[in-house]
């Protein structure tokens, strides 16, 4: 069991959609949902700068709690440094790919 994270446009609009950013689960590296917005961790951070820092998007977890960009980045970075997460041999199995040590997947998940 884990927690999914989303970005939602702050200003309502006809074509607004939430963006599934990824999922944090115990014992695993953060799992990014690869999409048209970003494909690497540096691109993800740049996307946050361009969309969250500007106030265009707001970050939420699946329990509808608003989270800050700093909270999410700290969570991701701490999972990347956790020896238990790093030693999980299944991190890059099951339709995931290793992009510079970060887990990404194209498939839908929740």
NORPE-V597897 format. One record per backbone hydrogen bond with DSSP energy under -0.5 kcal/mol. NH is the residue of the N-H (numbers start at 1). CO is the residue of the C=O. Records with the same first field share a line. If there is no record, write none. Layout:
# NORPE-V597897
NH: CO ; CO
This chain:
# NORPE-V597897
3: 24
5: 22
6: 60
7: 19
8: 58
10: 56
11: 56
12: 10
16: 13
19: 7
20: 18
21: 5 ; 19
22: 5
23: 31
24: 3
25: 23
26: 1
28: 25
31: 23
32: 30 ; 103
33: 21
34: 32 ; 105
35: 38
44: 40
45: 41
46: 42
47: 43
48: 44
49: 45
50: 46
51: 47
52: 48
53: 48
55: 52
56: 51
57: 51
58: 8
59: 67
60: 6
61: 65
62: 4
64: 61
66: 64
67: 59
72: 68
73: 69
74: 70
75: 71
76: 72
77: 73
78: 74
79: 75
80: 76
81: 77
82: 78
86: 82
87: 83
88: 85
89: 87
91: 88
93: 90
97: 104
99: 97 ; 102
100: 98
102: 99
103: 30
104: 97
105: 32
